Amino acid sequence: MNKFELEQNKAFKLANDLKQGGRARVGVAGETKVDRREQRKLDQAKGLVPFACKLAEKLVKQLKQRAEAHKGGMTEALAELLVKAGLER
């Protein structure tokens, strides 16, 4: 790897850090930053599986409002709603 490639890699890392820094959640300033791999391992240890679906925009706005008020975030708020709807956890 030559000097140009090393500098280019540093620039990519910096750009990625800046991009992900803009998505920081409110009230999480004291927590250490967990990268995606570590987060995936933590989620797998909890038995969590990624699940994507398409929802109406109005419903998504309502879910986001609930998630902001919920201490567990979107995942916990959605899980709570599904349990209330009669789906088991």
C-alpha positions as CSV (number, residue, x, y, z in Angstrom):
1,M,0.0,0.0,0.0
2,N,1.5,3.3,-1.0
3,K,1.2,6.7,0.8
4,F,-1.6,7.8,-1.4
5,E,-3.7,4.7,-0.7
6,L,-3.1,5.1,3.1
7,E,-4.2,8.8,3.0
8,Q,-7.2,7.8,0.9
9,N,-8.2,5.2,3.5
10,K,-7.9,7.8,6.2
11,A,-10.2,10.1,4.3
12,F,-12.8,7.3,3.8
13,K,-12.8,6.5,7.5
14,L,-13.1,10.2,8.4
15,A,-16.0,10.7,5.9
16,N,-17.7,7.6,7.3
17,D,-17.3,8.8,10.9
18,L,-18.8,12.2,10.0
19,K,-21.7,10.5,8.2
20,Q,-22.5,8.3,11.1
21,G,-22.0,11.1,13.6
22,G,-24.9,13.0,12.1
23,R,-27.3,10.1,13.0
24,A,-26.6,10.3,16.7
25,R,-29.6,9.8,18.9
26,V,-30.6,12.4,21.4
27,G,-29.6,11.6,25.0
28,V,-26.9,9.1,24.1
29,A,-23.9,11.4,24.3
30,G,-22.5,9.6,27.3
31,E,-22.5,6.2,25.7
32,T,-19.6,4.8,23.8
33,K,-20.0,4.4,20.1
34,V,-20.5,0.8,19.0
35,D,-19.6,-0.1,15.5
36,R,-22.0,-2.2,13.3
37,R,-20.2,-5.5,13.8
38,E,-20.3,-5.2,17.5
39,Q,-23.9,-4.1,17.4
40,R,-24.8,-7.1,15.2
41,K,-23.1,-9.4,17.7
42,L,-25.0,-7.8,20.6
43,D,-28.3,-8.1,18.8
44,Q,-27.6,-11.8,17.9
45,A,-26.8,-12.5,21.6
46,K,-30.2,-11.0,22.5
47,G,-31.9,-13.2,19.9
48,L,-32.8,-10.2,17.7
49,V,-33.2,-10.7,13.9
50,P,-33.4,-7.9,11.4
51,F,-36.9,-7.5,9.8
52,A,-37.9,-5.1,7.2
53,C,-41.3,-4.2,5.8
54,K,-43.0,-1.4,3.9
55,L,-45.5,0.7,5.8
56,A,-47.7,3.7,5.0
57,E,-45.9,7.1,5.7
58,K,-48.6,8.1,8.2
59,L,-48.1,5.0,10.2
60,V,-44.3,5.4,10.1
61,K,-44.6,8.9,11.5
62,Q,-46.8,7.6,14.4
63,L,-44.2,4.9,15.1
64,K,-41.4,7.3,15.2
65,Q,-43.3,9.6,17.6
66,R,-43.9,6.6,19.9
67,A,-40.3,5.5,19.6
68,E,-39.0,8.9,20.6
69,A,-41.1,8.7,23.8
70,H,-40.1,5.1,24.5
71,K,-36.9,4.5,26.4
72,G,-36.0,1.4,24.3
73,G,-36.3,3.1,21.0
74,M,-38.0,1.9,17.9
75,T,-37.2,-1.8,18.4
76,E,-38.7,-2.0,21.9
77,A,-41.7,0.3,21.0
78,L,-42.5,-1.9,18.0
79,A,-42.1,-5.1,20.0
80,E,-44.4,-3.8,22.7
81,L,-47.1,-2.9,20.1
82,L,-46.8,-6.4,18.5
83,V,-47.2,-8.1,21.9
84,K,-50.2,-5.9,22.7
85,A,-51.7,-7.0,19.3
86,G,-51.5,-10.6,20.4
87,L,-48.3,-11.7,18.9
88,E,-46.0,-13.5,21.3
89,R,-42.5,-12.4,22.1
